[in-house]
Amino acid sequence: MATHDYVIDNQTSANARADINNVLQAILTNNSSSTAPTVTNANMFWYDTANNVLKMRNEADTGWIIVGYLNQTNNQMEVRTDVIQAASGSGISVKNSSGTTIIDLSVASQATAEAGTEDTQVMTPLKVKQSIAANVTPSGWEYVGGATGTGTTTQTVSGLNIYRTVKVLVDTQTSGNATNTVSAATTSTYRTITTELCERFDGSITIHNWNNADAPSGIKFVDNSLSTPQDYPDREDGPTDEDERLAVRVDTSGQELNYNEAWNVVRYQTTGYASQFGTYKFRVFGMR
């Protein structure tokens, strides 16, 4: 621990030698002391041992700038400042010891905020508002996942066992008869909720009490508001009456949907002749 006025006085050789050693010690220890040096100069360092803070004198030689806090117990340095400025327009990345970015100190774009998949960028109040507006309906439904595309498809959305109610929205338009199936599963064994052979298949399916942990003995039941399918006259086995179209309380074996399972996944499939496929929208929302 040493401070010095950085002036070597005229003195005996022995005293001059001690004075030089003292000034070198002050330099070596960054002027370590529990009190500020009495003689200061612009841009000099001072390690404040009383507070474990490394400081630097400002260019006007009128005050101290905190460079960082040194945690002497864990051998770590903490940045303590009101302003952090990136050296370039690419922003600031905080990385772990392996070089992996854990925080990207740049504001997410609106598209990134609405997608809700980025896990390192920061969210401002505006971006949070935009994300909520894009993913939560006024009634409290949270957008979980889905897909939009053209052609044959098998799309799944998982992570649904945290919701009490799940709403499945389907909107398709084909150029011919296509088979559209919505089913649910715990992990991979799917039970069919509804299957329709039609040109158009749209509307919603609401699955109540999805999370069986809330009511282990309860019955999971389904509300179906699918629009009337357009059936071809030459298909006698097509869905031609309301009872057949809305028979969604049973699985393919005719069993009522009352399985004691914490279902977690919903799947949408469309199959048929490739030339008949049009566009599809498959979206899944959850309410806690």
N, C-alpha and C positions, 0 to 999 in steps of 0.2 A: 504494500500500500504506500503510495508516494505521490506527492504533488511538488511542484517546483515553480519558481518564478521565471525559469529559463534564462537566467542571467548568471554568468560565471564572473564573480567579483575578483578584483585584484587581491591576492592572498598568498599565503605560503604554499609551497608545492603540495604539502600534505593536505592542507585544507582544499586546495584547488582540485586535487584528485578526488577527495570525498564529495565535493560539490558536483563534479562531472558524473560520478557514480550515481548521485542522487537524481540528477536530471535524466540520465539514461533509465533509471528505475521508474521515473514518472512516465517517460515515453513508453517503456515496456508494459506498464500496467494500465495504460490509458487514463492516467491521472486518477487512479482509484482512490476514493475517499468517501466518507459519509457526508462530507460537506463540500460545497463547490470550491474550486480553486480560487484563491484570492486574486491571482493574476490571470487574466483570460485574453484570448486572441480569437479572431474570426476563424471558424472551421476547426477548432481544436476539439478533441474528444475528452469526455469525463465519464468514468464509470461510477455511478452513484451507488455505493455499496449499501447505503441505508435502505434503498428501495429496489436494488438489483436491476437498475435501468441504465442502459448505455445512452449517453446524450452527446450531442454535437452542438458547438456554438454557432449561432447564425452569423451570416456574413457581416451584419452590422455590429456584431459583438455586443448585442443588447439582450440576448436571451438564449435559452437552451432548447434544442429540438430533440424530442425523444426518438431515438433510432429503433429501440426495441427493448422488451422486457426479457431478461435472461432467467429462466427457471433453473436455479442452481441444484434443485433436488432431482429433477428428471433430465437435466442437460438439454433443455429445449429453449428455443427463442420464440417469443410471441411478438407479432407486429401490433403496435399500439399507435394508431394514427387516425385522424379524421378523414384522410383522403388517400385512396389507392388509385393510381393512374396507370393504365396499361402503356407499355412502351410502343405499341403499334395499334392499328385498328382491329387487329384480330382478337383483342380482349385478353383476359387473364384466366389461366387454367390452374386449378389446384390439383396436384397429383399426389398419389401415395408413393411409398418407397419403391414400388415396382414400375413407376412411371405411368400408371393408369390414372386418367382424369377422373376425379371424384366429384368435383364441382367446376362448372364452367361459368365464370363470372361475366356472362353476357345474357341479355334479356332474350327470352324465347320469342320467336315470331308468332303472329296470330295463328298461322297454320299449325305450328308446332304445339302451341297451347291447346288448340282445339283437338288435335290428334291424341294428346295425353299419353304419349309413349316415351318422350325424352325424359331422362332421369338425372341429368347433370345441370342443365341450364336453370337460371333463376326465373321466378314468376313474379311480375309486378302486380299490383292490384288490378290494373287494366287487363292484363293477360289472364288472371284468375277469373275475372268477370267474363271474358270472352270464352274461356274454357267451360264455365258453368252454363253460359247461354247456349253453347253448342252441344253439350252433353246431358243436360238435365232439363226435363220438361217442367212447366209450371206446377204440375201435380206432384213433383218430387221424384220422377223416374230418372234414373241414372243410365246413361248409355254405356253398355258393357262391351259390345263389339258387333261385328257383322261384316258384310261384303256386298259389293255391287259389281255386276259383270254381265257377260253374255256367254251362252252355251251351257253345256252340261256342267254340273258342279256338285261338290260335296263340301259344305261349309260348316264349321263347328265353332261354338263359343263356349268357353269354360269359365270357371271361377264364379259360378252362380249360387253356390251353397250359402253365401253370406246374405242372400236376399230372401225376404218372406214371400215376395211375389215377383214373377218374371213374365214380361210381355214379349211375345215374338211377333214381329211385323214382317209380312211377306208380300211382295208385289212383283208379279211376273207377267210377261206377255210373250207368248210363243206363236209360231206360225202354224201350229198343228197340235194334236194331242200330245201332251207330255205328262209324265207322272211326277208329282211334287209330293214330297214326304217330309214331315216334321216329326222328330223323335227326341227322346230325352234319355239320359243315362247317368249312372253314378260316376263311372270313369270311361268305359268303352262298350258295355253291353247296353245297346239301345232298345227302348220300348217305343213303338210307334204311337204317336198321338193322333195324327191324321194323315191320310194319303188320298190325293185327289188326281184324277186323270182328266185333264182339261186344257183348254187354250189359255184361259186366264185364271190366276190363282192369287188373290190378294185379300188383305184384311189383317186381323190380329188374333193371336191365341194367348190367353192369359192363364198362367199356371199358378194357382194359389197354394200357400203353405209349402212352398218349394223346399225350404230348409226344414227338414223333418226334425231337427234338433229342437225346434220351438214347440212341437206337438207330436211326440213320438207315436201316439195312437191315432192321430188325425188322418183324414183322407185327403190326398192331393186331388184337386178337381180342376177341370179345364173349362174355360169359357171360350167359345169360338165365334168370331164375327166375320168369318170368311165370306167373300162375295159369291154370288151364284156362279158356279162353273159353267162354261159353255161346252156342252157335250155334243158329239157327233151323232146324228140320227142312226147311223149303222152300228153303233156300239150299244147293244142291249144291256150290257153290264155296267154302263157308265153311271155316274152319280146324277140321277134324274129327279130325285125328290129331296125335300128338306131333311127328313129323318136320316137319310143315308149320308148327306153332306155333313150333318152336324153330329154324327155318331163319333164323338171324340172322347167319350168317357171310358172307353175300353181300348185295350191294346189289340194286337193282331190275333191273339188267341181268345179274345172275347172277355178278358178279365178286367174288372174295374181298376182304375188307376189308384190303388190304395196301398201300394207297396211301402214297406217300412224302410225307406231308403232316403239318404240325404243326396238327392240328385244334384249334379254339379255341371252337367254339360247338356247343351241342346244342339241338334244337328238339322240342317236343311239340305235335302238332296233333290235333284231333278234328273230324270233319265228319260231316254226315248231316242228317236231318230235325230241324228245330229243336224240334219237340214231343217228341223222344225224348231230349234231352240231360238229364243229371243233373249230379251234382257231380264235380269232379276235383281231385286233388292231384298236383302235379308238383314234385319237389324234386331238386336236383342237389348231390352232395357230391364233394369231391376229396381225394385223398391225395398228398402230395408225395413 
